[in-house]
């Protein structure tokens, strides 16, 4: 199983590496007020991906802080293994959101 996981990681790496090699053409990103950035397409895609990860983590920080500050432990019914609190077995009006 360990070798299968390494094989999968290697396949993903080489696929992304081939993607990077095939997308070396210059791309121009136009910002506001006439500014622009010209870089290889793979760098533009990587920058957009990294910015999305950073913004996603940044917007999750207040929720993480709130959850950590409250320190709310899970309900006792979940700890006791009460099967009535499982999804699909609760009251009909609850949808889990």
C-alpha positions, 0 to 999 in steps of 0.5 A: 500500500505504501508503494501504491501511495508513492506511485500515485504521488509520483504520477501527480508530480510528473503530470503537474511537471508536464503541465508546467513544461507545456505552458511556458508561453507568456501570459499577460494579466491586466490589472486596474489603471492600466497596469499589467503583469507578463509572466509564463502561464504556469506562474500565473496559474500557480500564483492564482492557486496560492492566492486562493489558498491564502485567502481561504485560510485567511477567511477561515481564521475568525471561525477557527478563533471563535471555535477555539475560544468557545472550547465547546466539547461535543455533546454527551450523546455523541460521546456516548454513542447515541445512534439517534443523533446520526445524520438521517436519523434525527428529527425530519426538519433538521438538514445539518446546516 
